[in-house]
Amino acid sequence: MQRDIHKEVIAKCQQGDRAAQYELYRLYSHAMYNICRRMIPDDDDAKDLLQEVFIEVFGQIKKLNGINFFSAWIKRVTINKCLNALRKKRLFVMSLDEGIDPPEEVLETYDQDVMAHDVKSILHAAENLAPGARTVFNLYLFDGYDHQEIADILQISVSASKSQYCKAKAKIRNILMSAKDQKYGTG
């Protein structure tokens, strides 16, 4: 039922209906803002990017053939806007020579340690990551991309993606453990 409502709104947006555009914004802005905020450290910049996302979406929506793929498309537009903003500000710096893949058992251990915490704590800790590591971390953990896809998107090697992800999780793990130690007075 909800999908049908979304399809109707999208179809009306394709016809230029302003009320439908407002409804589409209402339906998707929160989720797209969350993506922007995960990738862009400054709240005002994230809000500006969100507006740019919807300007592009409303400008390109008539060309969208598959209404069923709207959610994936708007998510992709949002991620691309964030990546472009990071590149423009030269915040997106990552070594491309990270040639050694971290061992899978290290990745799995960090996964278990990090995922033992609530999402809000993880997101808060991720704000302390370098932009490149934060981007890989978000694309992999929250947006569901695999390392090959991340490598293609960011034009880096798969090894660099895995390495950045491993470093990001290690730093987040340390931040979360330090916070836990401080909370319970063991650190």
N, C-alpha and C positions, 0 to 999 in steps of 0.2 A: 504494500500500500504506500509506504513512505517513498519507495523508488518511483512509483507512478507520479506522485506529487512533484518530486524532483524533476522528472522528465517533462512534466507540463511546464514547470517554471523555466527550465532550460529552453524548451521550444518557444515560449513566449519571449525570452531574452533574445533568441535568434531573430525574432521579428521586431526587436527594438523596444519592447514594452518596458517602460521605466519602473513600474510597480513590481514587475517580475525581477528586474535587476536588483531592486532593493531586497526582495525576498531571497534571491540567490545569495546576495551579500550576507544577509542574516543567517542563512543556512550554513555557509561555508567559511565565514570570516574568522570565527573562533579557532577552528582547526588550522586554517592557513596562518593565522597569527602565531599559533603555537610553533609551527615549523619555522617561521621567521625568527621568533624569539630564541629558539634553540640554536639557531645558526648565527644570529646577529646579537652581539652582547649588549648593545645600547637599545633601550626600549623605544625611544623616539625614532631611531633608525629603523627598527623592526616595524613600527606602525607606518612609517613612510613607505617602506617596501610593500607592506600589505596593500596600501592604496595603489601602488604601481602595479601590483599583481592584478587587482580588479580592473584597473584601466585597460591593461592588456587583454584580460579575459573578455571584457565587454567589447573590446575592439576586434577580437578574433573569433568570437563565439559563432558568428554566422558561418565561418569556414569549418566548424566542427561537424564532422559527419556522424560520428558515433556518440549519440547522447549517452549511451550506456557506459562510455569510458570517460565521462566528464570528471569524475572524482580523481581518477588517475592523471588526467590531463591538467587539472588545476593544481594538483600537487606538484607535478613536474614543472609547471610554469613558476610556481612559488620557489621551488628549490633552485631553479635556474636563475631567478631574480636574486636570490640570496648569494649564490656563488658569484654572479657578476658583480654584485655590490662589494663582496669581499675582495675580488680581484681589483676593482677600481680603487679601493682604499689601500691596496697593497698589504692587506692584512693576511692574505692567504699565502703564507710562505711555508713550503714543505720541502724537505730534502728528497730529491728524486733518486738518490743513491743508497737507499736503505735496503741493500740487496739481500738480507737474510730474513727468511720467514721465521717468525717466532714459533716455537714448538706448540703443537695443538694442545698438549696438556697444560701449558702455561695459559693459553687462551681460555680453556675450560675452567681452570681454577679461578681466574679473574672473573669469568662470567658468573660463577656461583657466588663468589664473595660480593660482587657488585650487585647482582640481582637479589641478594638477601635484603636490600634496602628498598625503601619506597621510591617511587618515580620522582617525587618532588625533591628528595635528598640528592638523587643522582643528577637531576637537572641543575640543581644549585651547585653541586660540585663541578659539573661540566663547564660552568661559567669560568672556572679557573684554568681551563685548558687553552693552549695556543690555538689560534683560529684553524689551522690546518688539521690538527688532531681533533678538535671539536667537530669540525665538519665531517671527517671520516666517521667519528664515533656516532654522530647523529644519523648520518646516512645509513650506517650499518644497523645500529641498534633500534632506532625509532622509525626509520623510513623503510626498512626492510630490503635494502640493496645488498647484494653480495659483493665480495671484494673485486671481482672482475668488472662488475657494473660501476663500482666506485672508481676503479682505475680508469675506465673509459670516460666517465663523466669529468673527472678531475685531470685527466691526461697525465697519469702517473702509472708506475708499475703496480702490479698486484702485490708484490712484496712490500712496496712502500705503503700501500693501503693497510695491509695486515700489520705492519710494524707500527704505523701511526695509531691504529686501533688498539694494539697491545699496550703502547705507551699511554694512551688516553685512559684505558681501563686501569692500568697500574697507578696512575696519578689519582684517578677518582677513588680507587680502592684505598690509597693512602689517606686521602682527604676524609673519606667516610670513616675509616678506622680511627683517625686522629679525633674526629668529632665525637665518636663513640667513647674513646678513652677520656676525653675532656668531660663528657656528660656523666660518666660514671667514676671520674676521679682516678682512673688507672694510668693516665699518661702524664 
